[in-house]
Amino acid sequence: MSIDLASVTIPTPDSIHPPPPWLIFDFDGTLANTLSAIIKLINGHAQEYQIKPLGDKDVENLRGMSNLDIIRKYHIPVVKVPSLILRTQKELHQKIDQVELFPGIRELVLSLKRRMFRLGILTSNSRENVQKLLRARDLDVFDFIHSESNFFGKTRALLHLLHQHGLAKDEVIYIGDETRDIEACHHAGVAVIAVSWGFHRKDLLRAKNPTFLVDSPVEIENIVTA
């Protein structure tokens, strides 16, 4: 018996009722473990930018501080922050394919894609860096990558993303590793899953009252498929 392929309906996210939510991931500290590479690059410019090189103890201390607190404690000239970020991103591009995804992230993303979830990325890193790493890890499956500077807060970037892609706040779940991720989602009215394996410590994340707080990628899938 032959099958008329033209009559076969292939399911799409929009054909599922109700459609699965959009899952918007942060990149650095949520999907990719870029922190150590970024610290090394920053230390390479410490003298030029008149900042103290960061050691292992400093890095652990950073996990309990906001970006503004970091600037104040380490006396980083605010006017030099944009230049340092841009320079670090450009240099990171040469090493980005050496950066590892966090354990379980690749499996999570592929499983979510098979389940017809729509996936996006919101990042202050460059689009080129994100794409290069995803391709190196055979994970170039995201529907979009939204790159926008957001060092001092993500609210504006998140609202821009929602507007640009025509997304309603109640059809989005954001996934990130910093307190500013949670704050931005509260301001935008978006549900947020905070992950404990990234930049900020679990106690700081919990204090900001995320919608969910998880310790492993599999918990994310359990939440969004419940």
Beta strands, then each sheet from edge to edge (+ up, - down):
strand 1: 22-26
strand 2: 118-123
strand 3: 144-147
strand 4: 172-176
strand 5: 191-195
strand 6: 212-214
sheet 1: 3+ 2+ 1+ 4+ 5+ 6+
end
